[in-house]
Amino acid sequence: MSNSDFELTGQTALITGAGRGIGLATARRLAAAGADVIIAEYIVENGEQAAAEIESMGRKSMFIEVDVRDSGSVNRMAEVALAAFPRIDILVCNAGIAQGIPAEECSDEDWLNMMAVNLNGVFWCCRAIGRHMLERGSGVIVNTASMSGMIANTPQPQAHYNAAKAGVILLTKSLAGEWADRGLRVNCVSPGYIGTDMTAEGMSNMDWYPTWLAMTPQGRVGEPEDVAAAIYYLASPAAKFTTGSNLVVDGGYTSW
Ligand SMILES: NC(=O)c1ccc[n+]([C@@H]2O[C@H](COP(=O)([O-])OP(=O)(O)OC[C@H]3O[C@@H](n4cnc5c(N)ncnc54)[C@H](O)[C@@H]3O)[C@@H](O)[C@H]2O)c1
């Protein structure tokens, strides 16, 4: 083991949902380790800003507008990325949405949209970029799952979110098994509560936030950088024997 196990110079990463939050922190983290970073994002302004920031760090970057719900949009993202960069070494499937809604009030549209972003979107990206990695015989994929894929959160009702994230964990393990002998590693991270735009509403809801803190042994929410560090580890050569794993970053939430 040496520091070079954490070196990403010469590698290219593509990160979805990298315009803000955990995705942006991951873009910064991988760029700081030497990687060029493609920002794939739904919100154009955030995506453009993130790509400019990565370039200001002295790395190559580009913004690609994508809606991960749409496999055509994801396939175009892969084409555009591979026209601009010779290869993609690291894929981080991070784009996601959350919604608190009681199951009995969850409409078809609510359910399908949740699955479309948080589960279908991960698969479309893994498939599109995975095909390219398989052709080359190497590549690393890290998916952003959630502790919600292992436990049902309380007090907020979010059955569709939990179900989608559980799907991401098993999708990750399935792809890891299918692709391990062809040079690919596929892992996921499972964050607990992290302070981002996604959780801002919950953190100001006094019916929810005190419960979140009370159920987290560390008694606080995490920072996007905490998750970015875990993604960085899994993406790095230091994790070369790790595939099909789910690295939990939750301040101890799932240990109780
Ligand atoms: N914040 C938390 O507490 C927490 C906990 C567990 C898991 N996660 C997961 O971490 C990931 C990042 O979440 P975050 O907290 O940084 O939230 P965030 O809302 O700050 O970032 C999510 C990003 O995904 C993008 N996105 C949403 N829908 C998209 C689509 N259809 N196509 C392309 N991009 C899209 C958004 O524009 C945004 O930039 C998500 O998958 C989320 O479910 C977050």
The ligand as a Gaussian input file, in Angstrom:
#p B3LYP/6-31G(d) Opt

LIG

0 1
 N      -28.643000      13.851000       1.673000
 C      -28.880000      12.707000       2.293000
 O      -29.177000      12.664000       3.509000
 C      -28.785000      11.404000       1.542000
 C      -28.849000      10.209000       2.279000
 C      -28.774000       8.999000       1.618000
 C      -28.637000       8.976000       0.232000
 N      -28.581000      10.143000      -0.459000
 C      -28.446000      10.043000      -1.914000
 O      -27.341000      10.793000      -2.336000
 C      -27.521000      11.220000      -3.689000
 C      -27.214000      12.702000      -3.770000
 O      -28.142000      13.375000      -2.937000
 P      -27.877000      14.826000      -2.317000
 O      -28.169000      14.746000      -0.883000
 O      -26.563000      15.356000      -2.784000
 O      -29.106000      15.618000      -2.979000
 P      -29.185000      16.899000      -3.932000
 O      -30.641000      17.098000      -4.175000
 O      -28.385000      18.007000      -3.382000
 O      -28.460000      16.391000      -5.266000
 C      -29.067000      15.506000      -6.165000
 C      -28.631000      15.900000      -7.564000
 O      -29.236000      14.978000      -8.497000
 C      -29.732000      15.744000      -9.585000
 N      -30.858000      15.055000     -10.227000
 C      -32.098000      14.848000      -9.722000
 N      -32.867000      14.246000     -10.629000
 C      -32.108000      14.077000     -11.738000
 C      -32.360000      13.524000     -13.021000
 N      -33.565000      13.031000     -13.356000
 N      -31.346000      13.473000     -13.920000
 C      -30.126000      13.978000     -13.599000
 N      -29.832000      14.533000     -12.405000
 C      -30.821000      14.581000     -11.484000
 C      -30.186000      17.055000      -8.961000
 O      -30.327000      18.080000      -9.929000
 C      -29.082000      17.300000      -7.958000
 O      -28.003000      18.017000      -8.510000
 C      -28.966000      10.855000      -4.049000
 O      -28.981000       9.637000      -4.769000
 C      -29.609000      10.644000      -2.689000
 O      -30.741000       9.801000      -2.738000
 C      -28.653000      11.351000       0.158000

